[in-house]
Amino acid sequence: MTGTPSPLLVENFRGRQTPDAPLGARTWFRVGGAAEWLLQPADAEDLGTAMRLLPPDFPVLSLGACSNVIVRDGGIDGAVIRLGKGFAEIESDGDGLIVGAACLDITVAETAAQAGLAGLEFLAGIPGSIGGAVVMNAGAYGSDIATVLDWAEIITREGDLLRLSNHALAFGYRRSALTDGAVVVRARLRGTPAEPAIIAAAIVEVRAAREASQPVRARTGGSTFRNPDPAQTHLKAWELIDAAGCRGLRIGGAQVSEKHCNFLLNTGEATARDLETLGDTVRARVQERSGVALHWEIRRLGRPGEAA
């Protein structure tokens, strides 16, 4: 850890600031070390102030619902930003919703249904929160954030509030142009007027499809690897993993899901090292079997722990 001589990282911070804050229990995998500092700002103004007061070279990382991350066993240096209820408001705005970055994706989908706005049902099939969904252009069931987002507001590492258009975010497959240190605080998502009951029924179908095909009740982290470029292969990541004989593969307490082999599981005693080693083993076997290089979709963050 980088260390700091002050009992408080940020003076006059209105939110919560916690040194040496355990992160493992906050992640869907339930693994990982501690954050050197965990900052939970009261609102966007509080976050902007903290960003301005932190030394420019002090590491800053924003974490949302932690549904698609592996926090390594050695923890994370610097400040981890976690947005709470001050960033969880949803406001109707004509043909769209203005949503806080801390809003869960499923909550946004259900709120859109109640407002009679179709087109956001796919969010019901994505674990996590809107801030992370914007950063990685999350998508499922035939749509993604790039299709429905009008703008996103961010706090820069310098503490400035900026509103970026869809074009400025330069979305690609599971990525955006947002740089390290920038924190999404709000976004406007566009819908299409439709009958609330029809939208609600579509959400039920999405959730049922996810329940049937994914290990949603396990300690997992969502899709592990991105699907390859169709120009390289027509096969999905899970098909390549299955063909390489990795379904059910175990290392330590980590296992490739039998139900959907693009998911890694913590069977109860896994470490972050187990999960990352298993993922890299899968990548190597797929490369050897098919010649295709799989790329991590799950973010791996922080420092490795001591080897056992």
C-alpha positions in Angstrom: 0.0 0.0 0.0 1.1 3.5 -0.7 0.5 4.8 2.9 -0.6 8.2 4.0 0.4 10.2 7.1 -3.0 11.7 7.7 -5.8 10.0 9.8 -8.2 11.2 7.1 -7.5 11.0 3.4 -9.7 13.9 2.4 -10.4 16.8 4.9 -14.0 18.0 5.1 -15.3 15.0 3.2 -19.1 14.7 3.9 -19.3 11.0 3.0 -17.5 8.1 4.6 -13.8 7.4 4.3 -12.5 4.1 5.6 -8.8 3.0 5.7 -7.9 -0.6 5.0 -11.4 -1.5 4.0 -12.1 -5.2 3.2 -13.5 -5.6 -0.3 -14.0 -9.3 -0.7 -17.5 -9.4 0.8 -18.6 -6.7 -1.5 -17.8 -8.6 -4.6 -20.0 -11.3 -6.3 -17.1 -13.7 -6.1 -16.6 -13.0 -2.4 -12.8 -12.9 -2.7 -10.1 -10.3 -2.6 -8.1 -8.1 -0.3 -8.7 -4.6 1.1 -8.8 -1.1 -0.3 -6.1 1.2 1.1 -9.0 3.7 1.3 -12.6 3.3 0.6 -14.4 6.6 -0.2 -18.2 6.7 -0.2 -19.1 10.3 -1.3 -22.4 11.9 -0.2 -23.1 13.3 -3.7 -21.4 14.5 -6.9 -20.2 17.7 -5.4 -18.6 15.8 -2.5 -16.9 13.4 -5.0 -15.6 16.3 -7.1 -14.1 18.0 -4.0 -12.4 14.8 -3.1 -10.9 14.3 -6.6 -9.5 17.9 -6.5 -8.0 17.4 -3.0 -6.3 14.1 -3.7 -2.7 14.3 -5.0 -2.7 14.0 -8.8 -0.6 10.8 -8.6 -2.8 9.1 -6.0 -4.5 6.1 -7.6 -8.3 6.3 -7.8 -10.6 3.5 -8.9 -14.4 3.4 -9.1 -16.2 0.2 -8.2 -19.9 -0.4 -8.6 -21.8 -3.5 -7.7 -18.6 -5.5 -8.2 -20.4 -8.1 -10.3 -17.8 -8.3 -13.0 -14.5 -7.9 -11.1 -11.9 -10.0 -9.4 -10.2 -8.1 -6.6 -6.8 -9.7 -6.2 -5.8 -11.0 -2.8 -3.2 -8.3 -2.1 -5.9 -5.6 -2.2 -6.0 -2.3 -4.1 -3.7 0.7 -3.5 -5.0 4.2 -3.4 -8.7 5.2 -3.1 -11.6 3.0 -4.2 -14.7 5.1 -4.9 -18.1 3.4 -4.1 -21.2 5.3 -4.9 -24.2 5.0 -2.6 -27.8 6.3 -2.2 -26.8 9.8 -3.2 -26.3 8.4 -6.7 -29.3 6.1 -6.9 -32.1 8.4 -8.0 -34.2 7.8 -11.2 -36.0 10.6 -12.8 -38.5 10.4 -15.7 -37.5 12.6 -18.6 -39.9 12.5 -21.5 -38.9 9.5 -23.7 -36.2 8.5 -21.3 -34.9 8.1 -17.7 -32.1 10.0 -16.0 -30.5 7.5 -13.7 -27.9 7.6 -11.0 -24.8 5.5 -11.5 -25.5 3.5 -8.4 -28.9 2.3 -9.7 -29.0 -1.5 -10.2 -29.6 -2.4 -13.9 -32.6 -4.5 -13.0 -34.1 -1.6 -11.1 -33.7 0.6 -14.1 -35.4 -2.0 -16.3 -38.4 -2.3 -14.0 -38.7 1.5 -13.6 -38.7 1.9 -17.3 -41.5 -0.7 -17.6 -43.6 1.2 -15.0 -43.1 4.4 -17.0 -44.1 2.7 -20.3 -40.7 2.9 -21.9 -39.5 -0.1 -23.9 -36.0 -0.8 -25.0 -34.4 -1.2 -21.6 -35.5 -4.7 -20.9 -32.1 -6.1 -21.7 -30.8 -4.5 -18.5 -32.8 -7.1 -16.5 -30.3 -9.7 -17.7 -27.2 -7.8 -16.7 -25.9 -8.0 -13.1 -24.4 -4.8 -11.7 -25.1 -1.1 -11.7 -25.5 1.6 -14.4 -22.1 3.2 -13.8 -20.3 0.0 -14.6 -22.6 -0.7 -17.5 -21.7 2.6 -19.1 -18.0 2.1 -18.6 -18.0 -1.3 -20.3 -20.9 -0.8 -22.7 -22.7 -3.7 -21.1 -25.1 -5.6 -23.3 -27.3 -8.7 -23.5 -30.2 -10.2 -25.3 -29.7 -8.2 -28.5 -29.0 -4.7 -27.1 -26.4 -2.7 -25.2 -25.8 0.6 -23.5 -24.6 2.3 -26.7 -28.0 1.6 -28.3 -30.0 3.5 -25.6 -27.7 6.1 -24.0 -28.0 9.8 -24.9 -25.4 11.1 -22.5 -23.5 10.4 -19.3 -22.2 12.7 -16.7 -18.8 12.0 -15.2 -16.5 13.5 -12.5 -13.0 13.6 -13.9 -9.8 12.8 -12.0 -9.4 16.6 -11.7 -12.8 16.9 -10.1 -14.7 18.5 -13.0 -18.3 17.5 -13.9 -18.6 16.8 -17.6 -21.5 15.7 -19.7 -20.4 13.4 -22.5 -22.6 12.5 -25.5 -23.0 9.0 -26.8 -20.6 9.9 -29.7 -18.0 11.3 -27.3 -18.0 8.0 -25.3 -16.8 6.1 -28.4 -18.5 2.9 -27.5 -17.2 -0.4 -28.8 -17.8 -4.0 -27.9 -17.7 -4.1 -24.1 -15.7 -0.9 -23.9 -16.0 2.9 -23.9 -13.5 5.8 -24.1 -13.7 6.6 -20.4 -10.3 6.8 -18.8 -9.0 5.5 -15.5 -10.0 7.8 -12.6 -13.1 9.1 -14.2 -16.3 8.2 -12.4 -19.8 8.0 -14.0 -22.4 9.7 -11.8 -25.5 9.9 -14.0 -26.8 8.9 -17.4 -29.8 9.4 -19.7 -31.2 6.3 -21.2 -33.7 6.6 -24.0 -36.8 4.4 -24.4 -39.8 3.9 -26.7 -43.4 4.3 -25.5 -45.2 1.0 -25.1 -47.7 -0.7 -22.8 -46.2 -1.3 -19.4 -47.7 -4.8 -19.2 -46.0 -5.8 -22.4 -42.6 -4.4 -21.2 -43.0 -6.2 -17.9 -43.7 -9.5 -19.6 -40.5 -9.0 -21.7 -38.5 -8.5 -18.5 -39.9 -11.7 -17.0 -38.8 -13.5 -20.2 -35.3 -12.0 -19.9 -34.9 -13.0 -16.3 -36.2 -16.5 -16.9 -33.8 -17.0 -19.8 -30.9 -15.9 -17.6 -32.0 -18.1 -14.8 -32.2 -21.1 -17.1 -28.8 -20.6 -18.8 -26.5 -19.0 -16.1 -25.4 -20.0 -12.6 -27.1 -16.9 -11.1 -27.3 -18.3 -7.6 -23.6 -19.2 -7.4 -20.6 -17.0 -6.3 -19.7 -15.9 -9.8 -18.9 -12.7 -11.7 -20.8 -12.7 -15.0 -19.3 -13.6 -18.4 -15.6 -14.2 -17.9 -14.4 -13.7 -21.5 -15.6 -11.5 -24.4 -17.0 -13.3 -27.4 -14.4 -13.3 -30.2 -14.6 -11.1 -33.2 -17.0 -12.8 -35.7 -14.4 -12.2 -38.4 -12.2 -14.6 -36.5 -14.7 -17.3 -35.6 -18.4 -17.8 -35.5 -18.1 -19.6 -32.2 -19.0 -17.9 -28.9 -16.5 -17.9 -26.0 -18.5 -20.6 -24.1 -18.4 -22.9 -27.2 -14.6 -22.5 -27.5 -14.2 -23.2 -23.8 -16.4 -26.3 -24.0 -14.6 -27.6 -27.1 -11.3 -27.2 -25.3 -12.6 -29.6 -22.6 -12.8 -27.0 -19.8 -16.4 -27.4 -18.7 -16.2 -28.2 -14.9 -12.4 -27.7 -14.7 -11.2 -26.9 -11.2 -8.2 -25.2 -9.7 -8.2 -24.9 -5.9 -11.7 -23.6 -4.9 -12.4 -22.2 -8.4 -14.4 -24.0 -11.0 -15.6 -23.5 -14.6 -19.4 -23.7 -14.4 -21.0 -26.9 -15.7 -24.1 -24.9 -16.5 -22.5 -22.2 -18.6 -18.8 -22.6 -19.1 -18.1 -18.9 -19.7 -18.7 -18.4 -16.0 -16.2 -19.1 -13.2 -17.4 -20.1 -9.8 -16.1 -19.8 -6.2 -17.2 -23.1 -4.9 -16.7 -21.8 -1.3 -12.9 -21.7 -0.6 -11.5 -20.0 -3.7 -9.0 -17.2 -3.6 -8.7 -14.5 -6.2 -5.5 -16.3 -7.3 -7.4 -19.5 -7.9 -10.0 -17.7 -10.1 -7.4 -15.8 -12.1 -5.2 -18.9 -12.6 -8.2 -20.9 -13.7 -9.2 -18.2 -16.2 -5.7 -18.1 -17.6 -5.6 -21.9 -17.9 -8.8 -21.8 -19.8 -7.4 -19.2 -22.2 -4.3 -21.2 -22.8 -6.3 -24.4 -23.5 -8.6 -22.5 -25.9 -5.6 -21.0 -27.7 -4.0 -24.4 -28.1 -7.2 -26.1 -29.2 -8.6 -23.5 -31.6 -5.9 -20.8 -32.1 -8.3 -18.2 -30.7 -7.1 -15.8 -28.0 -9.9 -15.1 -25.5 -9.8 -11.8 -23.8 -11.0 -11.2 -20.2 -14.3 -9.4 -19.8 -14.1 -9.5 -16.0 -11.8 -6.9 -14.7 -8.9 -8.1 -12.5 -7.8 -5.4 -10.1 -5.2 -4.8 -7.4 -2.1 -6.7 -6.3 -1.6 -10.4 -6.1 -1.4 -11.9 -2.7 1.4 -14.0 -1.4 1.7 -17.4 -3.0 0.5 -20.2 -0.8 
